[in-house]
Structure formats: structure tokens, C-alpha cells
């Protein structure tokens, strides 16, 4: 049985202009991503993979084409609407974690929830405790980033992306700054988030082993899809 399509890209084109110079990182790209899929995007620098990731995350808008996440056409949203949409519907995982060094793991995870006026302190605590449990750091909530390993820092960053319970997670080289053992642990966590928790995950990576952990890998070249292959995830 075919899974419900969650991300629908139709003829996406992105053009950046600097004076008389035009750069086209994405050109007429169409793509369907089923709900709950763990998708890896690969390609050389300048292939358009990060541009596509940022469009899917609502950080940027396409120059033309349509982009649907669930039943929302985010390509037609204003910047303010995209900001509000990202706050509840999309979690972003960065390569370098972007944790606030003076805050504990708990406080770092709490940051996106502080933007929401509909949550009490007790509700925030329940969500943070649940996110810490999912990433296996229930006993590290009071630790600052300097007291954590790189793999633990990335787990905190993933918990921060998860804490609002978004349906979509996007990850930009999430294992790029980690040793192999820590990277494998993070990839296993992402597989669990997709397989057990139903999160749709789109990950950019240069690492073929990381891509193999995804359920599907797409290769981009000059802003277009050139190859698709199944990954090693179940």
C-alpha cells in the first residue's frame, strides 16, 4: 500500500540574482516524499541540495513552482507566515548544534517553546522531559554543552528540534562534525524517529554511510535530480 505523500515539490526553481549575474541552484525540480520517510539528499557543492532543504524547511521561498507540506502550500506563504509555520511544524537539526553555551541542555531544548503562548510551564516541562527521553538524555538535562560529548550535544539539538512535536525534521549534515561511533548513534536515532515516531526526515549529507541509513537517497546535480536509490533503513 502506498504511503500518503507528505512533501510535494512541483517544478521548483530558485534563482539568486546579484546585479547582472544569475545563479540557479534549483531548476524545475519535482519530488514526492511519503509521510514518515527518511530521505537523504546527496550531491556535490552547488548541486542545490541545501537550497532544496531550506525551501522544504520554509527558510527560503522558491522563485517559481509549488511546495506543499501536508495540506499547506508553504511556497505561497509570506515570511511572517513561514516563521509561524516553522515554529510548530518543522524542526531543524544543524551540523554544529547551535546550542547556547551558558544554558543547560534542558534550557536549550526549552527555547523554541518559549515562543509559544499556549503552553504553561508544566506543559513545557512535560514536552522537554519527553524529548530528553526520546534522545536518551534524561539524566543530562542539567548539563551545559561544555559538559557533554559531541554526540550528546547533537542529541540535545535533536531534542530541541523535536520538542514541539513537528511532523517534519530537516537535518543539514547532522553527523558531519562527529566521530564514526557518535555518527552511527545519531543515524540510528533518526531511523527510530522516522520508523517508530512517524517523523518525515530530509537530510543533506556528503557521507555515503550516513545516506545508507536513510530509506531513500536522492542525488542532485546542477539543480536537478539525477539518481534515486533505496537506503539501508527498514
C-alpha positions in Angstrom: 0.0 0.0 0.0 1.4 3.4 -1.0 2.1 5.8 1.8 0.5 9.2 1.9 2.6 11.9 0.2 3.7 14.5 2.8 6.1 16.7 0.8 5.1 17.6 -2.8 7.5 19.7 -4.9 6.3 20.8 -8.3 8.6 22.4 -10.8 10.6 24.2 -8.1 13.0 26.8 -9.4 15.2 29.0 -7.2 17.1 32.0 -8.8 19.5 34.2 -7.0 20.4 37.5 -8.6 23.5 39.6 -7.9 23.5 42.5 -10.3 23.5 41.1 -13.8 24.6 37.6 -12.6 22.0 34.9 -12.2 22.6 31.7 -10.1 20.0 28.9 -10.5 20.7 26.3 -7.8 17.3 24.6 -8.5 15.6 24.2 -11.8 12.1 22.7 -12.4 12.6 20.1 -9.7 9.6 17.9 -8.8 9.6 15.4 -6.0 7.2 13.5 -3.7 8.2 12.4 -0.2 5.9 10.0 1.6 4.9 10.6 5.2 7.3 9.1 7.6 10.1 8.6 5.1 13.8 9.2 6.0 15.2 10.8 2.8 18.9 11.6 2.2 20.0 14.3 -0.3 23.4 14.0 -1.8 25.4 15.9 -4.4 28.5 18.0 -5.0 28.8 21.5 -3.7 26.5 23.8 -5.7 24.2 20.9 -6.7 21.1 22.5 -5.0 20.7 20.1 -2.1 21.0 22.7 0.7 18.8 25.1 -1.3 16.1 22.4 -1.5 16.5 21.6 2.2 16.0 25.3 3.0 12.9 25.6 0.8 11.4 22.5 2.4 12.1 24.0 5.9 10.5 27.3 5.0 13.7 29.2 5.5 13.6 30.4 1.9 10.9 30.6 -0.8 11.1 29.3 -4.4 11.3 31.7 -7.3 8.6 29.6 -9.1 6.8 26.3 -8.6 4.8 24.9 -5.8 5.8 23.3 -2.5 3.3 21.5 -0.3 3.9 20.2 3.2 0.9 18.1 4.2 -2.1 20.2 3.2 -0.3 23.5 3.4 1.2 25.2 0.3 4.2 26.9 2.0 5.5 28.3 -1.3 2.7 30.9 -1.2 3.3 32.0 2.4 4.7 35.3 3.5 7.9 35.4 5.5 5.8 36.0 8.7 3.6 33.1 7.9 6.6 30.9 7.3 8.1 31.9 10.6 4.9 30.9 12.4 4.7 27.6 10.4 8.2 26.7 11.3 7.6 27.2 15.0 5.2 24.3 15.2 5.6 22.2 12.0 9.3 21.9 11.3 12.4 21.1 13.4 15.8 22.0 12.0 19.0 20.0 13.0 22.3 21.7 12.3 25.8 20.2 11.8 27.3 22.4 14.5 24.4 22.1 17.0 24.0 25.8 17.7 23.4 25.3 21.4 23.7 28.3 23.8 26.8 27.5 25.9 25.6 29.2 29.1 22.3 27.3 29.1 21.7 23.7 30.3 20.5 21.0 28.0 17.0 21.5 29.4 17.1 25.2 28.8 18.4 24.8 25.3 15.6 22.4 24.5 13.1 24.8 26.0 14.0 27.8 23.8 11.5 27.1 20.9 8.7 26.5 23.4 9.2 30.0 25.0 7.8 31.5 21.7 4.5 29.8 22.3 2.0 31.5 24.5 -0.4 28.5 24.7 1.9 26.4 26.9 2.1 26.6 30.7 5.4 25.9 32.5 4.2 22.5 33.5 3.3 21.7 29.8 6.7 22.8 28.7 8.4 20.6 31.3 6.4 17.6 30.1 7.4 18.2 26.5 11.1 18.7 27.4 11.2 15.6 29.6 9.6 13.6 26.7 12.2 14.9 24.2 15.1 14.2 26.5 13.8 10.6 27.0 13.5 10.1 23.2 17.1 11.1 22.6 18.3 9.1 25.6 19.5 12.0 27.8 17.0 12.0 30.7 20.0 12.2 33.1 21.8 15.0 31.3 19.2 17.8 31.4 21.1 19.9 33.9 24.4 19.7 31.9 25.8 22.5 29.9 27.1 21.9 26.4 30.7 22.0 27.6 29.9 19.1 29.9 28.6 16.9 27.0 30.3 14.9 24.3 29.8 15.9 20.6 27.3 13.1 20.2 25.4 14.2 23.3 25.3 17.8 22.1 23.8 16.7 18.8 21.2 14.7 20.7 20.3 17.8 22.6 20.0 19.7 19.3 17.7 16.9 18.0 15.6 17.1 21.2 15.3 20.9 20.7 14.1 20.2 17.1 11.6 17.6 18.4 10.2 19.3 21.4 7.3 21.0 19.7 6.4 17.6 18.1 6.7 18.7 14.4 5.8 16.3 11.7 8.8 17.3 9.7 12.5 17.3 10.6 15.2 18.6 8.3 18.9 17.9 9.0 21.9 19.6 7.4 25.0 17.3 7.7 23.9 16.2 11.2 26.8 13.8 11.6 29.4 15.9 9.8 31.2 17.0 13.0 31.1 13.7 14.8 33.3 10.6 15.1 32.0 7.4 13.4 30.6 5.9 16.6 28.7 9.0 17.5 27.6 9.5 13.9 26.2 5.9 13.8 24.3 6.6 17.1 22.7 9.7 15.7 21.8 8.0 12.5 20.2 5.2 14.5 18.2 7.8 16.4 17.0 9.4 13.2 15.9 6.0 11.9 13.9 5.5 15.1 12.3 8.9 14.8 11.2 8.0 11.3 10.2 4.4 11.8 8.8 4.5 15.4 7.6 8.1 15.7 6.4 8.7 12.2 8.6 11.8 11.6 9.3 12.7 8.0 13.0 13.4 7.8 15.0 15.1 5.0 18.8 15.0 5.5 21.6 16.6 3.5 24.9 14.7 3.7 28.2 14.1 1.9 28.7 10.9 3.7 27.6 7.8 1.8 27.4 5.7 5.0 25.1 8.3 6.5 22.9 8.3 3.4 22.7 4.5 3.5 20.9 4.8 6.9 18.1 6.6 5.1 15.2 4.7 3.5 15.9 6.5 0.2 18.7 8.6 -1.3 18.4 11.2 -4.0 21.3 12.6 -5.9 21.2 16.2 -7.2 23.4 17.7 -9.9 23.1 21.3 -11.1 19.8 21.7 -9.5 18.1 18.6 -10.9 17.5 15.1 -9.7 19.8 12.6 -11.4 19.5 9.4 -9.4 17.4 7.8 -6.8 18.3 4.7 -4.7 16.9 2.8 -1.8 18.9 3.1 1.5 19.5 0.6 4.2 16.8 1.6 6.7 13.9 -0.6 7.2 
